Amino acid sequence: SHWVNDSKKVAINADIRKNNRRVALIGGGVYVTRDSLSFDMLADHVNIEFLKPFMSAFTSDVGGEASGRVKLFGTFKDIDLKGSVLADSICMKVDYTNVYYHGSDSVYIRPGYIDIPAFKLYDKYGNSAMLKGFVKHRYFHEPEFEFRLSGARDLLCFDTNNKINPDWYGKIYASGGGTLRGRPGVVSMMLDVSTTANSDFTFVLSETQTASDYEFLTFSDRRKTELEEISGTVDPEEQFKKSLPKPESDRPSLFSMDIRCSVTPAARMTLVMDPKAGDRIVARGGGPMQISYNTDSDEMQIYGKYTLEEGNYNFSLQDLILRDFKIYSGSNISFNGDPMQGVLDITAAYRVNTNLSDLDKSFSTDRDLNRTNVPVDALLKVNGDMRSPEITFDIALPTLTQDVERKVKSIISTDDMMNRQIIYLLALNRFYTPEYMGSTSNGGGELASVASSTLSSQLSSFMGQLTDKITLAPSFRSDKGDFSDMEVDVALSSRLLDNRLLINGNFGYRDRATSQSTFVGDFDIEYLLNKNGNLRLKAYNHFNDQNYYLRSALTTQGIGVIYRRDFDNPFTFLKRKKKRVVKKEDEK
């Protein structure tokens, strides 16, 4: 540096190095009499951490380097910049979603304004979106920002785990766009997105709900009751609010969020009802949802209906019964504001192959049946407030005539008998023989049923831990103590080819003298012809449990095309959407 008398300035020329490498070349001076300065800087991969204070409202971690020509000028109190730089390998964390984004592109600087005209950013998996935005400031004070995200395709938008948020966590990938705007202390985010493949979200409803909440079977734990009287019950709504991710900055911010989300079946949702017992819903579905939240009221609001397309309800009762129910398509969860007051309308089925003659010996001579060992669905119906739903049971016979089903329902005519039959079907894979039927079953048969049911449950649990792409559920059944009537079944369920090929089947072997065939092979194969899945190609093979009299074949096969569309009335179904016609400028 040296003094220049003509201009009354201290001339400074600096060569800034880091690890023996030049990172910036600075030339200019300080005008002492005017309390001002002017420097021209040539940056070569300068660290940009100096921007962190201007972005602290929404990020706690900024990194990367910048290269280019920048002029620093102004008075000592009012300093400004102008120029252009190439932001190289910029990395930034969005605190409220716990997601890091990175990218490289040009940033233009003029007095009071930092312009990002088109910045392509990426998540850690290489998925991209286009970012445009700006930061306004008054001599680097009172900054205001606005960033617009567009063209996102499968972009990671939310990424937390149960260590960060034990009650609300997962990964959400989305396509669409949004806006982030605000200033230090006030931040608002608006998103209009649709979920995409590999999205997986878990919501833990409550840690206090236990098997004793189910009315049809009551358990008592005196020690647990005493502890609850001492400590009090934890409000699940307060747990939910506390679990919301907070920025790492100590500076309090008013944060508001408004999300319009088209949830698609590509996203998987897990609703944990009882974490200790493993009672949970794992499903795929869709529907328009609107989510809003702000830290001022500290309330989250969710509106919309989430319609389940497929899924499983892992049903447990204090480890005495643990079964995986298949959720019926069309079941739904409705939200009308408070997410903790969502309304469940879910029907799920646990299918077993069991003998109707255990229920009544007259079924063995019923002319409507080709066989007495038929598929039986134990139905679990969950309705009402998700914190304390009403749970009821029913039985369905999907392959039999209405006459046979009415006969079964006439035997199971009371709630007490229905609950008893459900427990037998879930625990022993067989019907309970009413006492008035004059049961002659022996202890050996009961013991064989318990052993085969336990073995099936353990193998199914082991298979489920191997992979989440293919579900294998082996089942063993025997009613005789010597296992001379052994039945072996393997239920197969899979989603392949990016969730477009759906396979559901049941394959097995039956060692029964009355059976016309020892091999059993029921299966359904569906291929989604379009992205939303309402147009499908289906092929199937089903065993004929009904006696059709004129049909001698044991199985029925078929192939066809399925078109599915939801509508409120026939007029909306028949009405075709009008195409929008855009006139050319020369036609106006």
C-alpha positions in Angstrom: 0.0 0.0 0.0 1.1 3.6 -0.5 -0.3 7.2 -0.2 -1.5 9.0 -3.4 -1.5 12.7 -2.6 -3.4 13.8 -5.7 -6.5 11.8 -4.9 -6.0 11.8 -1.2 -6.3 8.0 -0.9 -4.4 5.1 0.4 -3.8 2.9 -2.6 -3.9 -0.8 -1.8 -2.9 -3.7 -4.1 -3.3 -7.1 -2.5 -2.6 -10.7 -3.6 -4.6 -13.0 -1.4 -3.4 -16.6 -1.2 -4.6 -19.8 0.4 -2.4 -22.8 0.6 0.1 -21.1 -1.8 -2.7 -20.5 -4.3 -4.0 -17.2 -5.3 -7.7 -16.9 -4.5 -8.2 -13.1 -5.1 -6.4 -10.1 -6.6 -7.5 -6.8 -5.1 -6.7 -3.3 -6.4 -8.1 0.0 -5.2 -7.9 2.5 -2.4 -9.4 4.2 0.7 -10.4 7.8 0.3 -9.7 9.3 3.7 -11.1 12.7 3.2 -14.4 11.4 1.8 -14.8 8.4 4.2 -15.2 6.1 1.2 -13.5 3.2 -0.6 -13.3 1.6 -4.0 -11.8 -1.8 -4.8 -11.8 -4.0 -7.9 -11.6 -7.6 -7.0 -10.7 -10.6 -9.2 -11.9 -13.7 -7.3 -10.7 -17.1 -8.1 -12.6 -19.8 -6.1 -13.2 -17.6 -3.0 -15.2 -19.3 -0.2 -18.8 -17.8 0.0 -19.4 -18.4 3.6 -19.6 -14.6 4.0 -23.2 -14.9 2.5 -24.4 -17.0 5.5 -25.7 -14.0 7.5 -27.9 -12.9 4.7 -29.5 -16.3 4.4 -29.8 -17.3 8.0 -33.6 -17.0 7.9 -33.9 -20.4 6.1 -30.4 -22.0 6.1 -27.7 -22.7 8.6 -25.2 -24.2 6.3 -23.8 -22.5 3.1 -20.7 -23.6 1.3 -19.0 -23.4 -2.1 -16.8 -21.1 -4.1 -17.2 -18.1 -6.4 -15.1 -16.7 -9.2 -15.4 -13.5 -11.2 -15.0 -9.7 -11.2 -16.6 -7.6 -8.5 -16.3 -4.0 -7.6 -16.7 -3.0 -3.9 -17.5 0.7 -3.4 -19.2 3.2 -1.2 -18.8 5.1 2.1 -17.7 3.4 5.2 -21.3 3.2 6.4 -23.0 2.4 3.0 -21.0 -0.2 1.1 -22.2 -1.9 -2.0 -21.2 -4.4 -4.8 -21.5 -4.8 -8.5 -20.2 -7.3 -11.0 -20.8 -11.0 -11.9 -19.5 -14.2 -10.5 -19.7 -17.9 -11.3 -20.9 -19.8 -8.3 -19.1 -23.1 -8.3 -20.2 -26.1 -6.3 -22.6 -24.1 -4.1 -24.1 -26.2 -1.4 -27.0 -25.1 0.9 -29.2 -26.7 3.5 -32.9 -25.8 3.9 -33.3 -26.1 7.6 -37.1 -26.7 7.7 -36.8 -29.7 5.4 -33.3 -30.9 6.2 -32.4 -31.2 2.5 -29.1 -30.1 0.9 -29.0 -28.7 -2.6 -26.0 -27.9 -4.8 -25.3 -26.4 -8.2 -23.0 -24.2 -10.3 -24.1 -21.2 -12.3 -23.8 -17.4 -12.8 -24.9 -14.8 -10.2 -25.2 -11.1 -11.2 -24.7 -8.3 -8.6 -25.7 -4.7 -8.9 -26.1 -2.1 -6.2 -28.7 -3.3 -3.7 -29.6 -6.4 -5.7 -28.2 -9.9 -6.2 -29.9 -11.6 -9.2 -30.1 -15.3 -9.9 -31.7 -15.5 -13.3 -31.4 -19.2 -13.9 -29.7 -21.5 -11.5 -30.0 -25.3 -12.0 -29.8 -27.0 -8.6 -29.5 -30.7 -7.7 -30.3 -32.8 -4.7 -27.9 -35.4 -3.4 -29.3 -38.0 -5.8 -28.8 -35.9 -8.9 -32.5 -34.9 -9.4 -32.8 -31.3 -10.6 -34.9 -28.2 -10.6 -34.6 -24.7 -11.9 -34.2 -21.9 -9.4 -34.7 -18.2 -10.1 -34.6 -15.5 -7.5 -33.1 -12.4 -5.9 -31.9 -10.9 -2.7 -32.6 -7.2 -2.2 -30.7 -5.2 0.5 -30.0 -1.7 1.6 -26.2 -1.5 1.7 -26.2 -5.1 3.0 -28.8 -4.3 5.7 -32.5 -5.3 5.8 -32.2 -8.1 3.2 -35.3 -9.5 1.5 -35.3 -12.5 -0.7 -37.5 -14.4 -3.1 -36.7 -17.7 -4.8 -38.9 -19.5 -7.3 -38.5 -23.2 -8.0 -39.8 -24.7 -11.2 -39.4 -27.8 -13.3 -38.7 -30.1 -10.4 -38.6 -33.7 -11.3 -38.4 -36.3 -8.6 -36.6 -33.7 -6.4 -35.9 -34.6 -2.8 -38.1 -32.1 -0.8 -38.1 -33.6 2.7 -35.5 -35.8 4.4 -35.7 -36.6 8.1 -35.3 -39.8 10.2 -36.7 -41.0 13.5 -33.6 -39.7 15.3 -34.3 -36.1 14.1 -38.1 -36.5 14.4 -39.4 -39.6 16.2 -43.0 -38.8 15.4 -42.9 -37.4 11.9 -40.2 -38.4 9.4 -39.4 -39.8 6.0 -38.3 -38.9 2.5 -40.5 -37.1 0.1 -39.7 -36.8 -3.6 -41.8 -34.4 -5.7 -42.4 -32.8 -9.1 -43.7 -29.3 -9.4 -42.6 -25.9 -8.1 -42.9 -23.4 -5.3 -41.8 -20.1 -3.8 -39.7 -19.2 -0.8 -39.8 -15.6 0.2 -39.2 -13.4 3.2 -36.6 -11.6 5.3 -34.7 -12.5 8.5 -37.3 -13.4 11.1 -40.2 -13.9 8.6 -40.2 -16.7 6.0 -43.0 -18.1 3.9 -43.0 -21.2 1.7 -45.6 -22.1 -0.9 -45.5 -25.4 -2.8 -47.6 -26.9 -5.6 -46.2 -30.4 -6.1 -47.1 -34.1 -6.7 -45.4 -36.9 -4.9 -43.2 -39.3 -7.0 -41.6 -42.7 -6.7 -39.5 -43.7 -3.6 -41.4 -41.3 -1.3 -41.9 -42.9 2.1 -43.5 -41.0 5.0 -44.1 -42.2 8.5 -46.4 -40.6 11.0 -46.4 -41.9 14.6 -49.9 -41.3 15.9 -49.4 -41.9 19.6 -47.1 -43.9 21.9 -49.8 -44.3 24.6 -52.4 -46.3 22.7 -52.3 -50.0 23.6 -54.2 -53.2 22.8 -56.6 -52.5 25.7 -58.2 -49.9 23.5 -59.9 -52.6 21.4 -63.3 -53.2 23.0 -63.9 -56.8 22.1 -61.0 -58.1 24.2 -59.8 -56.5 27.4 -56.3 -56.6 29.0 -55.3 -55.2 32.3 -51.8 -54.0 33.3 -52.0 -52.7 36.9 -48.4 -51.5 37.0 -48.9 -49.5 33.7 -52.1 -48.0 35.1 -50.4 -46.8 38.2 -47.5 -45.2 36.2 -50.1 -43.4 34.0 -51.9 -42.0 37.1 -48.6 -40.6 38.3 -47.1 -39.2 35.1 -50.3 -38.3 33.3 -51.2 -39.0 29.7 -49.1 -37.3 27.0 -51.1 -35.3 24.5 -50.3 -36.6 21.0 -51.1 -33.2 19.5 -48.4 -31.6 21.6 -46.0 -34.4 20.6 -46.8 -33.7 17.0 -46.2 -29.9 17.3 -42.9 -30.5 19.1 -41.7 -32.9 16.4 -41.9 -30.2 13.7 -38.4 -29.5 12.4 -36.9 -26.2 13.6 -34.1 -24.2 12.1 -30.7 -24.6 13.7 -30.2 -20.9 14.0 -30.9 -19.5 17.5 -32.7 -16.6 15.9 -36.4 -17.1 16.2 -38.3 -16.9 12.9 -41.9 -16.7 11.9 -42.3 -19.5 9.4 -45.4 -20.2 7.4 -46.0 -23.0 5.0 -48.7 -23.6 2.4 -48.5 -26.8 0.4 -50.9 -28.0 -2.3 -49.9 -31.6 -2.9 -51.3 -34.2 -5.2 -50.4 -37.4 -3.4 -49.9 -40.4 -5.8 -49.8 -44.1 -5.2 -46.0 -43.9 -5.9 -45.6 -42.6 -2.4 -45.8 -45.0 0.6 -47.4 -43.9 3.8 -47.0 -45.5 7.2 -49.3 -44.6 10.1 -48.1 -46.1 13.4 -50.9 -46.7 15.8 -49.0 -48.5 18.5 -45.2 -48.4 18.2 -44.6 -50.9 21.0 -46.9 -53.6 19.7 -46.1 -52.9 16.0 -49.7 -51.9 15.2 -49.4 -49.9 12.0 -50.9 -49.1 8.5 -48.5 -49.3 5.5 -50.3 -48.2 2.4 -50.2 -46.5 -1.0 -52.9 -44.2 -2.2 -53.6 -40.8 -3.5 -55.7 -37.7 -3.4 -55.5 -33.9 -3.3 -54.2 -32.6 0.0 -53.7 -29.1 1.4 -51.3 -28.6 4.2 -50.7 -25.3 6.1 -48.6 -24.5 9.1 -47.2 -21.4 10.8 -45.1 -21.0 13.9 -47.2 -18.0 15.1 -50.2 -20.2 16.0 -48.1 -23.3 16.1 -50.9 -25.3 14.5 -50.8 -27.5 11.4 -53.9 -27.9 9.3 -54.5 -30.7 6.8 -57.4 -30.9 4.4 -58.3 -33.6 1.9 -59.1 -37.2 1.6 -56.3 -39.8 1.2 -57.8 -42.8 -0.6 -55.9 -46.0 -0.1 -55.2 -48.1 -3.3 -53.4 -50.9 -1.5 -51.7 -51.6 1.7 -51.5 -53.6 4.9 -52.7 -53.2 8.4 -50.3 -54.9 10.9 -52.8 -55.9 13.6 -51.6 -56.9 17.0 -53.1 -57.5 20.4 -50.4 -57.4 23.2 -48.3 -59.9 21.2 -51.0 -62.6 21.5 -52.1 -62.1 17.9 -50.0 -60.5 15.2 -51.4 -60.7 11.7 -51.0 -58.7 8.5 -54.3 -57.6 7.1 -54.6 -56.5 3.4 -56.4 -53.2 3.1 -59.3 -53.0 0.6 -58.9 -50.5 -2.2 -61.2 -47.5 -1.6 -60.5 -47.3 2.2 -59.7 -43.7 3.1 -58.4 -41.3 5.7 -60.2 -37.8 5.8 -58.6 -34.7 7.2 -60.7 -31.6 8.0 -58.1 -29.4 9.8 -56.5 -30.9 12.9 -54.3 -33.8 11.6 -54.7 -35.6 15.0 -58.5 -35.7 14.3 -58.4 -37.5 11.0 -61.3 -39.8 10.3 -60.5 -43.4 9.4 -62.7 -45.5 7.1 -60.6 -48.6 6.5 -61.6 -52.2 5.8 -58.9 -54.8 5.7 -58.9 -58.6 5.3 -56.8 -61.5 6.6 -57.3 -64.4 4.3 -57.0 -68.0 5.5 -57.8 -71.3 3.9 -60.0 -73.1 6.3 -62.5 -75.9 6.5 -66.2 -75.0 6.7 -67.0 -78.4 8.2 -65.3 -77.2 11.4 -68.1 -74.7 11.7 -70.9 -77.1 10.8 -70.6 -80.7 9.5 -73.5 -80.1 7.1 -71.1 -78.2 4.8 -69.4 -81.4 3.8 -72.5 -82.5 1.9 -73.5 -79.1 0.6 -74.1 -79.4 -3.2 -73.1 -75.8 -3.8 -69.5 -76.6 -2.8 -66.7 -78.3 -4.8 -64.7 -78.5 -1.6 -65.1 -77.5 2.1 -61.6 -76.1 2.5 -62.1 -72.6 1.0 -60.6 -69.0 1.3 -62.2 -67.1 4.2 -61.5 -63.4 4.8 -61.5 -62.2 8.4 -62.5 -58.6 8.0 -61.2 -55.8 10.2 -63.2 -52.5 10.0 -61.7 -49.4 11.5 -63.9 -46.3 11.6 -63.9 -42.9 13.3 -61.3 -40.6 15.0 -57.8 -42.0 14.4 -56.9 -41.5 18.1 -59.8 -43.7 19.3 -61.3 -45.6 16.3 -64.1 -48.0 16.5 -63.0 -51.5 15.5 -65.4 -54.2 14.4 -65.1 -57.6 12.7 -66.8 -59.5 10.0 -66.3 -62.5 7.8 -66.4 -62.7 4.0 -66.4 -65.8 1.7 -65.1 -64.3 -1.6 -65.3 -67.4 -3.8 -68.7 -68.8 -2.6 -72.3 -68.2 -3.4 -74.6 -65.9 -1.4 -76.6 -68.9 -0.1 -73.5 -70.4 1.5 -72.5 -67.1 2.9 -75.9 -66.6 4.4 -75.7 -70.0 6.0 -72.4 -69.1 7.6 -73.7 -65.8 8.8 -76.8 -67.5 10.4 -74.4 -69.6 12.5 -72.2 -66.6 13.4 -75.2 -64.5 14.3 -74.0 -62.6 17.4 -71.1 -60.2 18.1 -69.8 -62.6 20.8 -69.7 -65.5 18.3 -68.2 -63.3 15.6 -65.3 -62.2 17.9 -64.7 -65.8 18.9 -64.6 -67.0 15.3 -62.2 -64.1 14.4 -59.8 -65.1 17.2 -59.8 -68.7 16.1 -59.2 -67.7 12.5 -56.4 -65.4 13.4 -54.8 -67.6 16.0 -55.5 -71.1 14.7 -56.4 -70.6 11.0 -59.7 -72.5 11.6 -63.3 -72.0 12.6 -64.4 -72.4 16.2 -67.0 -75.2 16.4 -70.0 -74.0 18.4 -70.8 -76.2 21.5 -74.4 -76.8 20.3 -73.0 -78.4 17.2 -71.7 -81.2 19.3 -67.9 -80.8 18.7 -65.9 -83.9 18.7 -62.5 -82.3 18.0 -59.6 -83.7 19.9 -56.7 -82.1 21.6 -54.3 -83.4 19.0 -56.0 -81.4 16.2 -56.0 -78.2 18.3 -52.3 -78.7 19.0 -51.5 -79.3 15.4 -53.4 -76.1 14.4 -51.5 -74.1 17.0 -48.1 -75.5 15.9 -48.8 -74.9 12.2 -50.2 -71.4 12.8 -47.1 -70.4 14.9 -44.7 -71.7 12.3 -46.5 -69.8 9.5 -46.4 -66.6 11.5 -42.7 -66.8 12.3 -41.8 -67.7 8.7 -43.9 -64.8 7.4 -42.2 -62.4 9.8 -38.7 -63.6 8.7 -39.6 -63.4 5.0 -40.8 -59.8 5.5 -37.5 -58.7 6.8 -35.6 -59.9 3.7 -36.9 -57.4 1.2 -39.7 -54.8 0.7 -40.0 -55.5 -3.0 -41.5 -59.0 -2.7 -43.8 -60.2 0.0 -43.7 -63.9 0.7 -46.1 -65.4 3.3 -45.8 -69.2 3.8 -48.6 -70.9 5.6 -48.9 -74.4 7.0 -52.2 -76.0 8.1 -53.1 -79.3 9.6 -56.2 -80.3 11.6 -54.9 -83.8 12.6 -52.3 -84.5 15.2 -50.3 -86.8 12.8 -50.1 -84.0 10.1 -51.6 -86.5 7.5 -53.7 -83.7 6.1 -50.9 -81.2 5.7 -51.5 -78.1 3.5 -48.7 -75.8 2.4 -49.5 -72.4 0.9 -47.2 -69.5 -0.1 -48.9 -66.1 -0.7 -46.9 -64.0 -3.1 -47.2 -60.2 -3.6 -44.9 -58.0 -5.5 -44.5 -54.7 -7.4 -41.9 -54.7 -10.2 -40.9 -52.6 -13.1 -41.1 -49.3 -11.3 -44.3 -50.4 -9.5 -46.1 -51.0 -12.8 -46.2 -54.8 -12.7 -48.4 -56.1 -9.8 -48.4 -59.7 -8.9 -50.6 -61.3 -6.2 -50.9 -65.1 -5.9 -51.4 -68.1 -3.7 -49.5 -71.3 -4.5 -49.6 -74.5 -2.5 -49.9 -78.2 -2.0 -52.7 -80.1 -0.2 -52.3 -83.7 1.0 -56.0 -84.6 1.3 -57.6 -87.7 0.0 -60.8 -85.8 -0.9 -59.0 -83.3 -3.1 -59.2 -83.8 -6.8 -55.8 -82.0 -7.2 -52.9 -81.6 -4.8 -51.6 -78.4 -6.4 -53.3 -75.0 -5.8 -52.4 -72.0 -7.9 -54.5 -68.8 -7.7 -52.9 -65.7 -9.0 -53.7 -62.2 -10.4 -51.2 -60.3 -12.6 -51.8 -56.6 -13.5 -49.8 -54.3 -15.6 -50.4 -50.5 -15.4 -50.7 -49.2 -19.0 -50.5 -45.5 -17.9 -48.9 -43.6 -15.1 -51.8 -43.0 -12.8 -52.9 -46.7 -13.0 -56.5 -46.3 -14.1 -55.9 -48.3 -17.2 -54.6 -51.8 -16.6 -54.1 -55.1 -18.3 -55.1 -58.1 -16.1 -54.7 -61.9 -16.3 -55.8 -64.3 -13.6 -56.3 -68.0 -12.6 -58.7 -68.8 -9.8 -59.8 -72.2 -8.3 -63.6 -72.9 -8.6 -64.8 -73.3 -5.1 -68.4 -73.1 -6.2 -70.1 -76.0 -7.8 -71.3 -74.7 -11.2 -72.9 -78.0 -12.2 -72.4 -77.4 -15.9 -68.7 -76.6 -15.5 -66.3 -79.5 -14.9 -63.0 -77.5 -14.9 -61.4 -76.9 -11.5 -60.1 -73.5 -12.4 -61.1 -70.4 -14.3 -58.7 -68.3 -16.3 -59.2 -64.9 -17.9 -57.5 -61.9 -19.4 -58.8 -58.4 -20.0 -58.4 -54.6 -19.8 -59.5 -52.7 -16.7 -60.4 -49.0 -16.8 -61.1 -47.2 -13.5 -62.4 -43.7 -12.9 -63.8 -42.1 -9.8 -66.9 -39.9 -10.2 -69.7 -38.5 -8.0 -72.5 -39.0 -10.5 -73.0 -40.4 -14.1 -73.0 -37.0 -15.6 -69.5 -36.1 -14.5 -68.4 -39.5 -15.8 -69.9 -39.0 -19.3 -68.9 -35.4 -19.6 -65.6 -35.0 -21.6 -63.1 -32.3 -20.8 -63.1 -29.5 -23.4 -59.8 -28.9 -25.0 -58.5 -25.4 -24.6 -58.0 -23.7 -28.0 -55.2 -21.1 -28.1 -55.5 -18.7 -31.0 -52.4 -17.6 -32.8 -51.4 -14.0 -32.9 -52.0 -13.7 -36.6 -55.5 -15.0 -36.3 -56.6 -12.3 -33.8 
